[in-house]
Amino acid sequence: MKTDLIARTAEFVREKFLYEGSGHDWEHIRRVWQVARALAHDTPAADPSITELGALLHDVADWKFHGGDEEAGPRAARAWLVSQQAEESVIQAVETIIREVSFKGVGVATPMSTVEGQLVQDADRLDAIGAIGVARAFAYGGHKGRPLHDPTIAPVEHATFASYKQNVAPTINHFYEKLLHLRERLHTPAARRVAEQRHAFMETFLAQFLREWEGEDLLA
């Protein structure tokens, strides 16, 4: 039964990512899974099982940690699902979600070809903004050895995925190069509603961060 497959997949992913330190850990995946499942409940056109499996496996082998290999995730998901004797149609649906879910640059269109993919992408993007998003951004930047901020390095609105993948800018730039653009790229009314408050929080955080960076709060 698909419910058994989902439970086994959740345990597989939990064990694999429990102590991951870049912000792409089990707790991130669990939150994306929960939100995607809730969105699927309110979306009659969505297949709940495909949505849940896509959410659970969306970061199973992220290109960011596999030398930029965009097929690492689909391959890893297929290997797991084949080992669990999943139907080929299910495997292909999950592979499609993983291939399409990532942000690829401000100037790059990233349409999701399935409704299940839209729900997973919304859930994933919600977890990239707000207070959790701020924490995850700095966790990832620290994991990659990036500085917090460098005022001499301007943010870049990447026009190609290749350019975006090569980016090694300070963490603050990531807000201007990705996170502040996510609110406008959501699919569902529920996700857009939640994103409003989370987006506002990031704007407040950035304003305070930059004031403190220059000591303006002390010198005012």
C-alpha positions in Angstrom: 0.0 0.0 0.0 1.1 3.5 -0.7 0.7 4.5 3.0 3.3 1.9 3.9 5.6 3.2 1.2 5.3 6.7 2.5 6.1 5.5 6.1 9.1 3.6 4.9 10.3 6.5 2.9 9.9 8.9 5.8 12.1 6.6 8.0 14.7 6.2 5.2 15.0 10.0 4.8 14.9 10.6 8.5 17.9 8.3 9.1 19.8 9.7 6.2 19.4 13.4 7.1 18.9 13.5 10.9 22.2 15.2 11.7 22.7 17.1 8.4 24.1 20.6 9.2 23.4 22.8 6.2 19.7 23.5 6.8 18.7 20.7 4.5 18.2 18.3 7.3 15.4 15.9 8.3 13.5 18.7 10.1 13.4 20.8 6.9 12.2 17.8 5.0 9.6 17.0 7.7 8.2 20.5 7.5 8.0 20.4 3.7 6.3 17.1 3.9 3.7 18.3 6.4 3.0 21.5 4.5 2.8 19.7 1.2 0.4 17.1 2.7 -1.8 19.9 4.0 -1.9 21.7 0.7 -2.7 18.4 -1.1 -5.7 17.9 1.3 -7.1 21.2 0.0 -6.3 20.5 -3.7 -8.7 17.9 -5.1 -6.7 17.6 -8.4 -3.5 16.5 -6.5 -2.5 12.9 -5.8 -1.7 12.9 -2.1 0.7 10.0 -2.3 2.7 11.5 -5.1 2.8 14.8 -3.2 4.0 13.2 0.0 6.7 11.1 -1.7 7.9 14.0 -3.7 8.1 16.1 -0.6 10.0 13.4 1.3 12.5 12.8 -1.5 12.9 16.3 -2.9 16.3 16.8 -1.2 17.4 13.2 -1.3 20.5 14.1 -3.3 20.5 17.8 -3.9 22.7 19.0 -6.8 24.2 21.6 -4.4 26.0 18.8 -2.5 26.7 16.6 -5.6 28.9 18.7 -7.7 26.1 20.4 -9.5 24.7 17.1 -10.8 21.1 17.8 -11.5 20.3 14.1 -12.0 21.7 13.0 -8.6 18.3 13.5 -6.9 16.2 11.7 -9.5 18.6 8.8 -9.6 18.7 8.5 -5.8 14.9 8.7 -5.6 14.5 6.1 -8.4 17.0 3.7 -6.6 15.0 3.9 -3.4 11.6 3.6 -4.9 12.7 0.6 -7.1 14.0 -1.1 -4.0 10.6 -0.6 -2.5 8.9 -2.1 -5.6 7.0 1.2 -6.4 5.1 1.4 -9.6 6.9 3.0 -12.5 4.3 5.7 -12.9 5.0 6.7 -9.3 8.7 6.7 -9.7 8.5 8.9 -12.8 6.1 11.4 -11.1 8.5 11.8 -8.2 11.5 12.2 -10.5 9.7 15.0 -12.3 9.1 16.8 -9.1 12.7 16.6 -8.0 14.0 17.8 -11.4 11.7 20.8 -11.4 11.5 21.9 -7.8 14.7 23.9 -7.4 15.0 27.6 -7.7 17.4 28.3 -10.7 17.9 32.0 -10.7 15.8 35.2 -10.7 15.9 35.3 -14.5 15.1 31.6 -15.0 11.5 30.5 -15.5 10.9 27.3 -13.5 7.4 26.0 -14.3 6.1 23.0 -12.5 4.5 20.6 -14.9 2.3 18.8 -12.3 0.0 20.0 -9.6 1.8 17.7 -7.1 5.1 19.5 -8.0 3.5 22.9 -7.4 2.5 21.8 -3.9 5.9 20.5 -3.1 7.6 23.6 -4.5 5.3 25.9 -2.5 6.1 23.9 0.7 9.8 24.0 0.0 9.8 27.7 -0.7 7.8 28.5 2.4 10.5 26.8 4.4 13.1 29.1 2.7 11.6 32.3 4.0 10.6 33.8 7.4 12.5 33.1 10.6 13.2 29.5 9.6 14.4 30.7 6.2 16.8 33.2 7.8 18.2 30.5 10.1 18.6 28.1 7.2 20.3 30.7 5.0 23.0 31.3 7.6 23.4 27.6 8.3 24.0 26.9 4.6 26.4 29.8 4.3 28.4 28.6 7.3 28.4 25.1 5.9 29.9 26.4 2.7 32.3 28.7 4.4 30.8 31.9 3.1 31.0 35.3 4.9 27.9 36.8 6.4 28.1 40.0 4.3 30.5 42.0 2.1 29.1 45.4 1.0 31.6 45.4 -1.9 30.0 42.4 -3.5 26.7 43.3 -5.1 23.8 40.8 -5.5 23.3 39.3 -8.9 20.0 38.4 -10.5 21.2 35.3 -12.2 19.9 34.9 -15.8 20.9 31.3 -16.2 20.9 28.2 -13.9 24.6 27.7 -14.7 25.4 31.2 -13.3 23.3 30.5 -10.3 25.0 27.2 -9.5 28.4 28.9 -9.6 27.4 31.6 -7.1 29.6 31.8 -4.0 28.5 35.2 -2.7 28.0 36.1 1.0 24.9 34.9 2.7 23.2 38.3 2.8 23.3 38.4 -1.0 21.2 35.2 -1.0 18.2 37.1 0.3 18.4 39.5 -2.7 19.3 36.8 -5.2 16.6 34.3 -4.2 14.6 34.6 -0.9 13.0 37.9 -1.5 11.7 36.7 -4.8 9.9 33.6 -3.6 6.7 35.3 -2.3 5.8 36.1 -5.9 6.5 32.7 -7.2 4.1 30.6 -5.2 1.2 28.7 -6.7 -1.5 28.2 -4.0 -3.5 30.8 -2.2 -2.7 29.2 1.2 1.1 29.4 0.5 0.8 33.0 -0.7 -1.1 34.0 2.4 1.5 32.5 4.7 4.3 34.0 2.7 3.2 37.6 3.3 4.1 37.6 6.9 7.3 35.6 6.4 8.4 38.0 3.6 7.8 41.0 5.9 9.9 39.3 8.6 12.8 39.0 6.3 12.6 42.6 5.2 12.6 43.7 8.9 15.5 41.4 9.6 17.6 42.7 6.7 17.0 46.3 7.7 18.1 45.6 11.3 21.1 43.5 10.1 22.4 46.3 7.9 21.9 48.9 10.6 23.9 46.8 13.0 26.5 46.1 10.4 27.3 49.8 10.1 26.8 50.5 13.8 23.9 52.8 13.0 21.9 51.7 16.0 24.7 52.8 18.3 25.5 56.0 16.5 22.0 57.3 15.9 
